[in-house]
Amino acid sequence: FSFLLPNYAKGSSAALFMCDISNRDSISNIDKWLLKFNVK
């Protein structure tokens, strides 16, 4: 679903990112999602 994020978040000023704290990969992927969200 990551390919949808740039168009879906376009023009937004905030986002809520959630992860599974019992899954290390889930936590480490937050940085990747933030980068995708911040692409202008």
N, C-alpha and C positions, 0 to 999 in steps of 0.2 A: 504493500500500500504506500510505500514511501514515494513513489512517482506521483501520487495524487497531492501530496502535501504542498508543494509550491503554489499550485493554482488554488487549492482549497483555502490556504492561509493568506493569500494575497490581500493586502489592505488591512489585515488584522493587526491589532496592537498588543495582543497577549495570546498566550497558549498555555494549556495545562498538559504536562507530560507526566505519564505514570509509568511505573515499572514494577516488576516482581522482585522484591528485595531478597527473595530466596534463590534468585537466578542471577549469577554473576554476569552473564552475557546481556541480560536485560538491563542491568545497571550500566554497563559499559557502553551500551548502544545509545544512551541518552545524548551523549555528545554528538553523535552522528545525526540524530533527529534535530537537535538544536541548530546544527550547521545547515541542514536542509530548510529549516524554518526561517533562518536569518538571510537566506538568499533573496536578493531583491530583484 
